[in-house]
Amino acid sequence: MLIAGLCCVIAVHALRPLAPGLRARVIERAGAGAWHLLHSSVSSLGLVLVVAGYAAVRREGPVWLWLPPAGAAHLTGACMLLSFILLAAAVVPGSRIARRVRQPLAAAVVWWAAGHLWANGTLGDLLLFGSLLLSGLLSFVLLYRRETPEKRKGPPATSRSDVVVLSVGVIAWAVFAFWLHQPLIGVRPFM
């Protein structure tokens, strides 16, 4: 289940960097609604399979590949803080952070996966976080290289947007790390 879910999630999100014209062709032939329905259906199916598969792998007992080093949870926390800030930069228009990074969503996935891979040393963790790390890196590089100066134009970057990005990112990180991670994931990040 985990591998099938990862294949769905990675494949559907690899379409933009690997086959940029496919989306336009599907929308032209079937309409935007059909594209969004297909994309969200495959993404949702993949996410359900990833969550169920990862939970099943955790229930079966760990197959340790390495033992996480001391302080790994704190390094993961720092990576996650950066990931949440980058995620906010991907959503809030007009930030200097998004303008500088150019692909903040892909960068957020990379930092999320790298931080979790560092702190979790089982085979299931390597499958989940390692594959998403590689996928995020590939997406980041391909999208970054393909971006032209014309595509980079957008709303002017402002200090106000940067403050909003930083505030939203830090608050979302704190809420998730200290209140939501345990009930949703079953692990306390900072024990």
Secondary structure, DSSP 4 states (H G I P E B T S, - for coil): -HHHHHHHHHHHHHHHHH-HHHHHHHHHHH-HHHHHHHHHHHHHHHHHHHHHHHHHHHHH---BS-PPPTTHHHHHHHHHHHHHHHHHHHHSTT-HHHHHHS-HHHHHHHHHHHHHHHH--BHHHIIIIIHHHHHHHHHHHHHHHH--TTTT--SPP-HHHHHHHHHHHHHHHHHIIIIIHHHHHS--S--
